[in-house]
């Protein structure tokens, strides 16, 4: 079967097999996850995955396969959340760093912090130790250095940003592969957007696997601080599809879309995000609120560095799907949204831009 029809369009046909899995999947996921929106996102994501594998799975084993897929997806989400939580007390607030000697941190983390400190330039390290360990105030430190407390505070803030980068590098066991990595990660960590542009950090993140991984952690920490209406989701693995989907739903709700439209938007987002995971392995999805000519809506941009799409025109026609004919494909995503633009350079990558406007 080669079709781009969304699941459920034809309950009597082959898709009916997949739709019939939904109640079971809701039970499996619902037993492990409380939030009903998250349950629905995980169910939809499982379904998409099962459909993609459909032709390779024995129909009798489909419910079993679906249930295992759902549980794996729940587990990978949980692992992601645990990892973010276990580090959050160290990385969330600068004040959390104020007494590394006070036995607040577990031994393992103290060791990681020491190793990270050792990677900093001596001036930064001295500054942090003086302030955070010896409790010296910025005024005294400024006097000793012939500068102003404001300048010391700014340098401390940059030093902390560098420390967060070094901490994550040590914790993840990553040695930055290029000279561009550390400056890029530091600019990202400090939130210095001018510096990020100078260094083309976005471009670097799409090319450098090590930095993409670290930025993922940095991004999770910084997320609450970013502009609420612009959400950036780095995409490199399956769980990211669900995250992109959830963020899309949140922004759509913020814009004022109905519950039904929120679901359609979320589905279009998971469709284009899944393509990034499957074909490019690395990229990002940026979701934001837009207003233009008196209209309000949502914009979703998925960018990747990957093989690109050889025949972009054909990719946009029904019946053609890069996903073994069973995903909605780009035409499906376009039907769910108001506008979809595809910009792909073979050998370089693909950018998909979608808009949906409030009625
Ligand atoms: Zn790098």
Boltz pocket constraint, residues with backbone or C-beta under 6 A from the ligand:
constraints:
  - pocket:
      binder: B
      contacts: [[A, 176], [A, 177], [A, 178], [A, 180], [A, 181], [A, 182], [A, 184], [A, 204], [A, 208], [A, 209], [A, 210], [A, 211], [A, 212]]
      max_distance: 6.0
